[in-house]
Amino acid sequence: MARTLEEARPEAGDTGLEARAGTDESALADWLRDMTYLADTLALSGEPDEPGAELPLEALPLPRPGRTAVFRLLVKHAFKDEHAYFFGGAGPAMREVVKEQLDGLDGGPLVVVGHSLGTIIAYEVLMEQAREVELLVTVGSPLAIAEVQDHLARPPAVPAGVASWRNASDLRDLVALDHTLRPEYAPAERVTDLLVTNDSSNHHGISEYLAQHEVRAPVQRIFDGAG
């Protein structure tokens, strides 16, 4: 009986070209999914405002141990807060600050907004607590970068209590090297990736991100409805 593409996976006896074909099909399916999500992001956001802007590559072309070594060296010299969080033992104390803030909130809809390293901290806290969050907003986030995902306490996924996740980045933001969370953070239908314009000096400033209509409007709608 003929098998469909989804069913055509290498079986115990498959070797050589047959097994390789199954691997290639799986890789192709993953690539097509990623390109589809990226196309969705571009369609939602419009064309990049900077002529000749290109999407940067996500991951270093190295095995995980090599990526880890290079990532550790990079953040040690360029991103000291991230180095302290992942490699300097400061992670638990940083997460505790966010936990205390969340524990002090009572009643009404909950919106969590994170920027840069704060998106990682907020994400990991919400993965631990499964707190009910109506909207998670991340701006200038490195959570889509494979080298960051390598160091998360749990595999990438939308935190169980998060109803909707809106992720915004500028193509020129060097912290948000990858702009689409949807391919890795399931269920994809809860995640919206958007490209926005951040004209701060390094294209990463939080004020410029929060000033964008695409970032502010969903938050405003939630609190207007709650009133």
Contacts in CASP RR format, 6 or more apart in sequence:
PFRMAT RR
TARGET T0000
AUTHOR 0000-0000-0000
METHOD contacts of the structure
MODEL  1
MARTLEEARPEAGDTGLEARAGTDESALADWLRDMTYLADTLALSGEPDE
PGAELPLEALPLPRPGRTAVFRLLVKHAFKDEHAYFFGGAGPAMREVVKE
QLDGLDGGPLVVVGHSLGTIIAYEVLMEQAREVELLVTVGSPLAIAEVQD
HLARPPAVPAGVASWRNASDLRDLVALDHTLRPEYAPAERVTDLLVTNDS
SNHHGISEYLAQHEVRAPVQRIFDGAG
5 25 0 8 1.000
8 21 0 8 1.000
8 22 0 8 1.000
8 25 0 8 1.000
9 22 0 8 1.000
9 26 0 8 1.000
10 18 0 8 1.000
10 19 0 8 1.000
10 22 0 8 1.000
10 23 0 8 1.000
30 183 0 8 1.000
33 183 0 8 1.000
34 180 0 8 1.000
34 183 0 8 1.000
37 180 0 8 1.000
37 182 0 8 1.000
37 183 0 8 1.000
37 188 0 8 1.000
37 193 0 8 1.000
38 55 0 8 1.000
38 179 0 8 1.000
38 180 0 8 1.000
40 182 0 8 1.000
40 193 0 8 1.000
41 179 0 8 1.000
41 180 0 8 1.000
41 182 0 8 1.000
41 193 0 8 1.000
41 194 0 8 1.000
41 195 0 8 1.000
42 195 0 8 1.000
44 192 0 8 1.000
44 193 0 8 1.000
44 194 0 8 1.000
44 195 0 8 1.000
45 194 0 8 1.000
45 195 0 8 1.000
45 196 0 8 1.000
45 214 0 8 1.000
46 195 0 8 1.000
48 171 0 8 1.000
48 195 0 8 1.000
49 197 0 8 1.000
50 171 0 8 1.000
50 172 0 8 1.000
53 171 0 8 1.000
53 172 0 8 1.000
54 171 0 8 1.000
55 171 0 8 1.000
55 179 0 8 1.000
56 171 0 8 1.000
56 177 0 8 1.000
56 178 0 8 1.000
57 177 0 8 1.000
58 144 0 8 1.000
58 145 0 8 1.000
58 146 0 8 1.000
58 177 0 8 1.000
58 178 0 8 1.000
59 67 0 8 1.000
59 145 0 8 1.000
59 146 0 8 1.000
59 147 0 8 1.000
60 66 0 8 1.000
60 67 0 8 1.000
60 70 0 8 1.000
60 71 0 8 1.000
60 146 0 8 1.000
60 147 0 8 1.000
62 70 0 8 1.000
64 150 0 8 1.000
67 146 0 8 1.000
67 147 0 8 1.000
67 150 0 8 1.000
68 147 0 8 1.000
68 150 0 8 1.000
68 151 0 8 1.000
70 147 0 8 1.000
71 147 0 8 1.000
71 148 0 8 1.000
71 150 0 8 1.000
71 151 0 8 1.000
72 83 0 8 1.000
72 86 0 8 1.000
72 87 0 8 1.000
75 82 0 8 1.000
75 83 0 8 1.000
75 86 0 8 1.000
75 87 0 8 1.000
76 83 0 8 1.000
76 87 0 8 1.000
79 117 0 8 1.000
79 175 0 8 1.000
81 117 0 8 1.000
82 117 0 8 1.000
82 120 0 8 1.000
82 142 0 8 1.000
84 90 0 8 1.000
84 91 0 8 1.000
85 91 0 8 1.000
85 94 0 8 1.000
85 117 0 8 1.000
85 120 0 8 1.000
85 121 0 8 1.000
86 151 0 8 1.000
91 121 0 8 1.000
94 121 0 8 1.000
95 121 0 8 1.000
95 124 0 8 1.000
95 125 0 8 1.000
95 128 0 8 1.000
98 121 0 8 1.000
98 122 0 8 1.000
98 125 0 8 1.000
99 125 0 8 1.000
99 129 0 8 1.000
102 110 0 8 1.000
102 112 0 8 1.000
102 125 0 8 1.000
102 129 0 8 1.000
102 131 0 8 1.000
108 226 0 8 1.000
109 134 0 8 1.000
109 135 0 8 1.000
109 222 0 8 1.000
109 223 0 8 1.000
109 226 0 8 1.000
110 131 0 8 1.000
110 132 0 8 1.000
110 133 0 8 1.000
110 134 0 8 1.000
111 133 0 8 1.000
111 134 0 8 1.000
111 135 0 8 1.000
111 136 0 8 1.000
111 137 0 8 1.000
111 219 0 8 1.000
111 222 0 8 1.000
111 223 0 8 1.000
112 122 0 8 1.000
112 126 0 8 1.000
112 133 0 8 1.000
112 135 0 8 1.000
112 136 0 8 1.000
112 137 0 8 1.000
113 137 0 8 1.000
113 138 0 8 1.000
113 139 0 8 1.000
113 210 0 8 1.000
113 219 0 8 1.000
114 122 0 8 1.000
114 137 0 8 1.000
114 138 0 8 1.000
114 139 0 8 1.000
114 141 0 8 1.000
115 138 0 8 1.000
115 139 0 8 1.000
115 140 0 8 1.000
115 141 0 8 1.000
115 205 0 8 1.000
115 206 0 8 1.000
115 209 0 8 1.000
116 140 0 8 1.000
116 141 0 8 1.000
116 142 0 8 1.000
116 175 0 8 1.000
116 204 0 8 1.000
116 206 0 8 1.000
117 142 0 8 1.000
119 138 0 8 1.000
119 139 0 8 1.000
119 140 0 8 1.000
119 141 0 8 1.000
119 142 0 8 1.000
119 143 0 8 1.000
120 141 0 8 1.000
120 142 0 8 1.000
120 143 0 8 1.000
120 148 0 8 1.000
120 152 0 8 1.000
122 136 0 8 1.000
122 138 0 8 1.000
123 136 0 8 1.000
123 138 0 8 1.000
123 143 0 8 1.000
123 152 0 8 1.000
123 159 0 8 1.000
124 152 0 8 1.000
124 153 0 8 1.000
124 154 0 8 1.000
125 131 0 8 1.000
126 133 0 8 1.000
126 136 0 8 1.000
126 159 0 8 1.000
126 161 0 8 1.000
126 162 0 8 1.000
127 153 0 8 1.000
127 154 0 8 1.000
127 157 0 8 1.000
127 159 0 8 1.000
128 153 0 8 1.000
130 159 0 8 1.000
130 160 0 8 1.000
130 161 0 8 1.000
131 159 0 8 1.000
131 161 0 8 1.000
132 161 0 8 1.000
132 163 0 8 1.000
133 159 0 8 1.000
133 161 0 8 1.000
133 162 0 8 1.000
133 163 0 8 1.000
134 163 0 8 1.000
134 164 0 8 1.000
134 222 0 8 1.000
135 162 0 8 1.000
135 163 0 8 1.000
135 164 0 8 1.000
135 165 0 8 1.000
135 166 0 8 1.000
135 218 0 8 1.000
135 219 0 8 1.000
135 222 0 8 1.000
136 159 0 8 1.000
136 162 0 8 1.000
136 164 0 8 1.000
136 165 0 8 1.000
136 166 0 8 1.000
137 165 0 8 1.000
137 166 0 8 1.000
137 167 0 8 1.000
137 168 0 8 1.000
137 215 0 8 1.000
137 218 0 8 1.000
137 219 0 8 1.000
138 165 0 8 1.000
138 166 0 8 1.000
138 167 0 8 1.000
138 168 0 8 1.000
138 181 0 8 1.000
139 167 0 8 1.000
139 168 0 8 1.000
139 169 0 8 1.000
139 206 0 8 1.000
139 209 0 8 1.000
139 210 0 8 1.000
139 215 0 8 1.000
140 168 0 8 1.000
140 169 0 8 1.000
140 170 0 8 1.000
140 173 0 8 1.000
140 175 0 8 1.000
140 176 0 8 1.000
140 198 0 8 1.000
140 204 0 8 1.000
140 209 0 8 1.000
141 167 0 8 1.000
141 169 0 8 1.000
141 175 0 8 1.000
141 176 0 8 1.000
141 181 0 8 1.000
142 148 0 8 1.000
142 175 0 8 1.000
142 176 0 8 1.000
142 177 0 8 1.000
143 149 0 8 1.000
143 156 0 8 1.000
143 167 0 8 1.000
143 181 0 8 1.000
143 185 0 8 1.000
144 167 0 8 1.000
144 176 0 8 1.000
144 177 0 8 1.000
144 178 0 8 1.000
144 179 0 8 1.000
144 180 0 8 1.000
144 181 0 8 1.000
144 184 0 8 1.000
145 177 0 8 1.000
145 178 0 8 1.000
146 178 0 8 1.000
149 156 0 8 1.000
149 184 0 8 1.000
156 184 0 8 1.000
156 185 0 8 1.000
157 185 0 8 1.000
157 186 0 8 1.000
158 165 0 8 1.000
158 185 0 8 1.000
158 186 0 8 1.000
158 187 0 8 1.000
158 190 0 8 1.000
158 191 0 8 1.000
162 190 0 8 1.000
163 190 0 8 1.000
164 190 0 8 1.000
164 192 0 8 1.000
164 218 0 8 1.000
165 181 0 8 1.000
165 185 0 8 1.000
165 190 0 8 1.000
165 191 0 8 1.000
165 192 0 8 1.000
166 192 0 8 1.000
166 194 0 8 1.000
166 214 0 8 1.000
166 215 0 8 1.000
166 218 0 8 1.000
167 181 0 8 1.000
167 191 0 8 1.000
167 192 0 8 1.000
167 193 0 8 1.000
167 194 0 8 1.000
168 193 0 8 1.000
168 194 0 8 1.000
168 195 0 8 1.000
168 196 0 8 1.000
168 209 0 8 1.000
168 212 0 8 1.000
168 214 0 8 1.000
168 215 0 8 1.000
169 176 0 8 1.000
169 179 0 8 1.000
169 193 0 8 1.000
169 194 0 8 1.000
169 195 0 8 1.000
169 196 0 8 1.000
170 176 0 8 1.000
170 195 0 8 1.000
170 196 0 8 1.000
170 197 0 8 1.000
170 198 0 8 1.000
170 203 0 8 1.000
170 204 0 8 1.000
170 209 0 8 1.000
171 179 0 8 1.000
171 195 0 8 1.000
172 198 0 8 1.000
172 203 0 8 1.000
173 198 0 8 1.000
173 202 0 8 1.000
173 203 0 8 1.000
173 204 0 8 1.000
174 202 0 8 1.000
174 203 0 8 1.000
174 204 0 8 1.000
175 204 0 8 1.000
176 204 0 8 1.000
179 193 0 8 1.000
179 195 0 8 1.000
180 193 0 8 1.000
181 191 0 8 1.000
181 193 0 8 1.000
182 188 0 8 1.000
182 191 0 8 1.000
182 193 0 8 1.000
185 191 0 8 1.000
194 214 0 8 1.000
194 215 0 8 1.000
196 209 0 8 1.000
196 212 0 8 1.000
196 214 0 8 1.000
196 215 0 8 1.000
197 212 0 8 1.000
198 204 0 8 1.000
198 205 0 8 1.000
198 208 0 8 1.000
198 209 0 8 1.000
198 212 0 8 1.000
199 208 0 8 1.000
200 207 0 8 1.000
200 208 0 8 1.000
209 215 0 8 1.000
210 216 0 8 1.000
END
